Amino acid sequence: MSTPWGYRPRNERETPEWDLHPQTHAVRTGLTRSGFGETSEALYLNSGFTYSTAEEAFDSFAEETDHFLYSRFHNPTVAMFEARLAAIEGADFCVATGSGMSAMFSSLACLVEQGDHVVASAAMFSSCHVVITEFLPKWGITFELVKGNDPTVWAKALSKPTKAVFIETPSNPLMEIVDIAMVSELAHHVGATVIVDNVMASPVLQKPLQLGADVVMYSATKHIDGQGRVLAGAILGSSSYIHEKLMPFTRHSGPSLSPFNAWVLVKSLETMEMRVERMVANAQSIAEFLEARPEIKSVRFPGLKSHPDYELAMKQMTGGGTTVGIEFVEDQAQVFAFMNKLRIIDISNNLGDSKSLITHPATSTHRRLAPEVQVEMGITPSVLRLSVGLEHSSDLIKDLTQALS
Ligand SMILES: *Cc1c(COP(=O)(O)O)cnc(C)c1O
C-alpha cells in the first residue's frame, strides 16, 4: 500500500535484553507505531474495527487472532497506556477504566458473590466506603472494617473465611498507613485476594505487589494525569486475576476508558516521576512549616517523624506523599476564613494535581459519610486536606503564612 504522504512500514526494533528501569518504561513501553512512523503515541479515536474477510471476523471473535474487536474490550491507544503502566508497576497486566471508582468497584465485584465476606481498612475514601458498606451488603456480601494497623486486630478479622481484603494506604485525607506486607500475609492464610488502593502513594512512591498484595488499583485522575484534565482508573495484577476474574466482568459491564483520555495519560506517564518527586519535596517542606505553627493542632504527613506510623511509611514508601492532613486549633468558621484568604492555593476537591489544592473533607469529599463515621475517621470540621503541587515551595509557604495571620 502507498499513499501520497509517504506510507512506510512501521519501524520495529528488537527489545533490549536487559531489564529496563521504570523511567525508561515511562517514555518507551507500550508504544506501537502505525505505518507512518510517528514519534509520539497515536490517538486511535475509534469505537470499532473492520475485517478484510468474513473469515477474519470469525477467527477474531474466536480469539484466534490479535485483531482488535471493539473499544469496550480494547483499543490500540488504551492498550499503550495499559502496557506502559503495567511495566512501571511491575505487574503482569493492566486494565484501564473510565474512573478510579469504576476501577475500585470492578476490582472487587469481579471476585465476590452472595455469601462472601470482605475485610477492609476503616479509613477510606468516601465512595469506596459506600461501595463496601452499602452496595456489597445489598448483594448478600458481608464486610468488616479494621481500624488502624495492629497485627492482632487484623489477625482476628482475618481468622474467618474471606474472599477479598481492600486496603487504602495512605488513606485519604488523613494519611493513615496500613502495613501491606503484614495484612497480605494474614489474608493469604485464609485465601483472600488483597487489593490495594494505591492512589495516595502513586506508582512512584509505593509498589504494593512487591510487598505481597495481589491487585493494585488507581484513580489515574490523580497523580497519573496529575494535570486536572481527565477522569480515569486502572487495575493491575497477575495474568490469572486479570484474565480469569477481571476481564470477563469488565468486558460485559463496560467501565472502559475513552481512547482520548488514554492518549492524555500515556503522555502524562512520561513526566509522572519528575512531577511526583517535586510534589513530595514541596509537601515535606510545607508539612514541616505547618507543624511549627501555633494555629495548627496537628499535621498528618507520613514523611514527618510525628506521624504514628512514620517508620512503617518510610519502609513501604519512598517518600512521604504529596498530600498533607491539617487539623486546626479553631473551628469550621476560622478554617473557612483561612481557605478564603489563600491567593495561590485553590479551593478544590481534587488531589495529586500540579496546582496546589485545598479541601474541607467534612463538607465536600467525605460529606456523604454519616457524622459518626466521619468522627471515627478523624474528619472533623477543623480538618483540611492540602494537595501540594508543582509551584515553588517558598511561594506556597508565603501564601499559607499570609492566610494564617
Ligand atoms: C479519588 C479517589 C478515588 C476515586 O477516583 P475517581 O477517579 O475520582 O473515580 C478512589 N480512591 C482514592 C483514595 C481517591 O483519592
The ligand as an ORCA input file, in Angstrom:
! r2SCAN-3c Opt
* xyz 0 1
  C     -10.169      9.968     44.053
  C     -10.028      8.658     44.702
  C     -10.737      7.540     44.220
  C     -11.746      7.643     43.096
  O     -11.231      8.063     41.895
  P     -12.086      8.823     40.735
  O     -11.123      8.909     39.602
  O     -12.475     10.152     41.302
  O     -13.274      7.987     40.431
  C     -10.533      6.332     44.868
  N      -9.684      6.219     45.921
  C      -8.993      7.268     46.396
  C      -8.072      7.083     47.557
  C      -9.142      8.518     45.808
  O      -8.452      9.572     46.306
*
